[in-house]
Structure formats: structure tokens, C-alpha cells
């Protein structure tokens, strides 16, 4: 067995290196060969996934969170030789919605799953914003949920509480936007509070935003709230942690193969946890595009 281990030595005060110290013995005790590469700049993991020689390798194992996974997927999907190898994300922090879906939140357990070799195909989403192509594995968010993420960046001194505070602020503002929502062959023109499309059950820090989602069902789950009172919104938001929010009468839940939003303004988008891109866009599910290691 032979794997690439991709390490960011600068993340979280050296967290990547500390995790490497924990997982490297797991690989070596199994007789696996590791080729360890330290990243040096933002986007380096994407560059590596796009350019590394995959011949003779059984997997690529980045240490990180959802942002790292996003880079690896986009790099691999852009390879000129179209070669793909399984991805074994080694849990590197709390913002790991994808590993919540796999129930692999411990880095040592993540490494053991790679060694055990059990794999599963996963869908990704081909997102087009004008001429730009991005591959999504987690979420595309628009409206209130994205506005809250933007506000949270201005109050980082509050720590993790900044997301709760910024979400509460946006609920009080209760800003609706007119847009065209595209779901397969249907188009809905209306005012909306927020729309979030999920390719995983979880998003953020353990929120079960799309409890019906499966990693390889060929569908993206779209959660829509057109309008709701402030009291109803405050009732909905806490329930996203256990998935019971989807039972609220103000919330609509769709499972589709194609999803897009058109609006008069260039509204910001949350793409896999980062504010990156604006409307309009269209996205299409790419079924079973890649493989990941699972328990």
C-alpha cells in the first residue's frame, strides 16, 4: 500500500503536524509506504491533487477540514489525465461536515479506515458561475444563511458564538430577495429568505441540515424558506442540529439533479463553507464521481 499524506504545517498553530505525529505510526505499523508533502500556500492542496503522479498510489490523504477536501476534489476533477485515486481525509479540526457524514471524527480512526481499504463512491456537484467551473461536495448557500456567514467574519473575536450571533441578527433583519429558483425542469419565481443546497447531511459544526441526503444517491437536497415570521425562524434554526427542522411547515425540501438561482443582483454564495461566487449560477449532480475511504 502506498499513499500521499498531505500536511499543512501552518494550520491551527501546528495542528496539522501534531495530527501527522498521531497518524503516521498507524500507516507505518501496517506496512504502508507514505509520501509526505507539506503544503506551502493557499490552494497548494488543489495544485497537488491536479498534478501529482497517481501511478502506483492507493490513495491521497490530506490532513484538514472541509476546505481541504474542497481543494483536493477540485484538483482531482481538473486533471488532464482524468486519473482518480480514493481520498482519505484525515480529520483535522471541528469544521468537518463531511466526516460527520462518515462518522470519522477522530484522526486515528480516519487513518485506520484508509488502511482497512473500504471505499464508497460519492457524488459531487458541477457548479457553473458564468465561465467559471467549481466542484462542490458539501453546500451551496444563498440568502440569510450566507449573510450570516459574512457577518460572522466581522465578529471573529466572539469565537464560535459569532455564528449564532450573526444568524440571530439576520433573523431580526429578515431580508427577503426575489429570485428564480431552478429545480430540475421547474422554475419558481418568488421572494425567498434563504435557499441552501446540500450534498451531505451535515454542514457547519455538526448541523444536520439535510437529513435525507445520501453521499451517492445522484441527488442534491435543496432546503427552501420563502417566508416565515421572526419567531418561526428562531424556532427553525436550533432544530438544524438534529434534522427536525425539515418538519416545519414553512420549510420546503426538494431532492433534484439540477439546481440554480437567478436574481437581478449579484448575491453572494456560500460554496462549501466559503463566501465565494455570486448569482446567477446553475449546478448539476455528477453521480459517483469519486471514491472515499469509509469505516
N, C-alpha and C positions, 0 to 999 in steps of 0.2 A: 504494500500500500504506500502511496506517495501523495502528499498533499502540499498545497501552498498554504502558509499561515500568514495572513496579512495583519500587521500590527501598527496602530497609530501610537507612537511612543509619547506623544504630547497631549493626548486626550485626558481630561479629568485629572490633572495633576499626576500623570503617570499611571492612570488606571489600566491602560492597555498593556503596559509592561508587567504590572502586577498580575493581571489575568494570564498573560503568557507564562509566567512562572508557575501558575497553577495547572495549566492545561498541557504544557509541553511534556511533562512526565507521563501524562495519560497516553499521548501518542507514542512516545518513545518506548514505554513499557509494553506496548502491543507490537513492537517491531516496525512501526510505520516510519517512513522517511519524511522529514519535514524540510521544506524550503521556506525559510522565514524572510519576509520582506517588510521593512519598516517604511511606512508612508512618510512623505516629507512635506506635503502641501495639500490644500483642499482640492478634491477631485482626483487625487492620485490613485485611490482605490478603483475608480472608474477607468482610469488610464491603464491600470494593471490588468483589469478584467478584459479589457479590449485588446491588449497587445501580448500578454504572456503566452508562452508556448504551452499548450494544454496536452501535448502528446506525452503519454506515459503517466499522467496525473489522474488520480481518482477523485479529486475534489479541490475546491478552493474554500478556505476557511478564514473569513475576516473576523477579527475581534471588534465588536461595535454594537450599535443600536440600529434603529430603522433607517437613519440617514446613510449608514454604511451599506446596508442591504440595498438601498436605492441606487447607490453608486455602482455596486457590483452588478446588479441586474442590468442597468443601462449600458455599462461597458460590455457585458457579455452579449447583449442583444445587438450591439453595433459592430461586432466583429466581422471583418471582411471574409474570414474563412468559415463563418457560421458554426464554428465548433462550440460546444457547450459541455461543461462538466458540472456535477452536482455541487450545490452551495451548502456549506455547513457553517451558518452564522454562529459564532461563539458569543453568548450573551455578554454585553459589555456595559450595561447600565440599566436605568429604570425605564427609559423611553423605548420600550421594546414590544410594541403591539404584536408584531409578527410572531415572536417567541412565546407570547401569551397564547396564541392560537395553537402552537405546537406543544405547549406545556413544558418548555425547556428554558426556564428562567435562571438556572444555575449554570455557570460556565463549564464546570467539570462535567455535569450531565450532558451539556451540549457537545462536548468533545467525545464523550463516550458514545453518543448517538452516531457521530461520524464514524468512529471505529467499528461500531456494530454493523454499519453499512446499509441500514434500512432506509429506503428512499421513497419519496412521493412526488408526483408531478404537481405543479401549481400553475394556475392561470396568472397572467399578467394583463395589464390594460394598456393598449396603444393609444396615447393621448396626442392629439394634433391641435396646436395653437398656431394658426397661420401656417407658416412653413416649418415650424419647429415640431420635432417629434420627441416625446418623452415616454418612458415606460414606467407604469405605476404598479405597485404591488399592494399598497395599503389604502389610501384615501384620495379623493378629490373633494374639497370642501368649498362652499360658496355661501356668502351672506353672513348671518350672525356669528356662526362658528368661526369663520375666517376673520371677521372683525375683532372677535375676542382674542384670537391669537396675535393679531397685530398690536392690540392694546397691551397685551401681556409683556411684550418686549420693552415697553416703556416703564414698566414697574418691576423689573427683574430683581430689585432689592427685596421684594416680598417673597422670593424663593418660589416653591411650588404653589403657594397660595395665590400667586399672581394670576393663574388661570381661572380660579374661582372668582376672584375679584373682578377681573376683566369680563368674564361671562355675565356676572350679575349686572355690571354696568351696561352691557349691550342689551340685556333683557329690559332694563329700565328705559333705554333709548327706543327699543322695539322698532327698529328701522326695517321697513319693507321695501323691496325693489321689484319693479316689473321686469319680467324676463320670459323668454321662450324656453321651456323645458322639453328636451327631446328624449323620449324613451322608446327605443326601437323605432317603429314607424308612426308613433303617436307624437303630436306636438301640443303642449299645453301652454297657453299664454295667460299669465296671471301675475298677481303680486305675491311674492314669497318672502318669508322670514329667513329661512335657510334651507339649503339642499346639501346633502353630503352623500357621496357615493363610496361604498366600501367594498374592497376585495378581500378583506379579512374580517373576522368577527370583532376584533379589538382595535381600538385606536387610542392614542394618548397613553396615559399611565393606567392601563387596565380597564378602560371603559369598553363595555360590550355594546358598541354602537349598532352592530349588525348581527344579531344572534342567529339569523338564519343562513348566514354566509358560510360557504364551504370553499376550501382553497382550490378545488379543481372541479367545480360544478359548471364551468363555462358561462357563469353569470356574474354580473356586478349588482350589488344590493344598493338601492337608492332610497334614502330616507328624506322625506319632504314635509316641511311645515309651512303651509301657506299663510295662516294667521292663527293667533292664539292670544289670549289675554296675558298680561304680565304674571298673574297668579298661576295660570296654566303652564306658562313656560318655567316658572320656578318649581312647579310640580313635576314637569317632564325631565329637566336636566339632571337631578340627582339619580333618577332611575336608569340612566345610561350605564351605570356601573354594574347592574345585574341584568340588563336587557329588557326589563319590564316596561320601559318607555314605549315600546312598539305597540302596546295595548291601548295607548291613549287615543281618544277619538280625533284629536287634532293632528295626529301624525299619520302620514301615508307611507307605505312600504312597498317598493317595487323590486322585482328581480328581472334584469334585462341583459341583452347582449351589447346594446349600443346606448350611449348616454351623452348628452351635450347640453350646453346652456348658451343662449344668445341673449344679449342685453344691449341697450343703447350705450351704456357706459362701459369702460374697460374695468370691470370689477375684479379685484384681486382674488386669487385662488390659493387654497392650501393644498399643496401637492406633496403627498407622503410626509406631512408634518412640517413642511417649509412653505413660507409665502413666496410663491414662485410662479408667475404667469398671470394672465388676465383673460377674461371672456372676450370674444366667443371662443368656444372650443367644441370638439367632438371627440369621443373616445369609443373604442371598440375592444371587447374582450378577445385576448389571444389564448385559446384553451390549451392547458397542459404545455406551456411554452418552455418551462424549465423544471429541474428537479432539485429538491432539497432533502437533506438528511433529517429523519424523524426518529422518535422513540420506537 
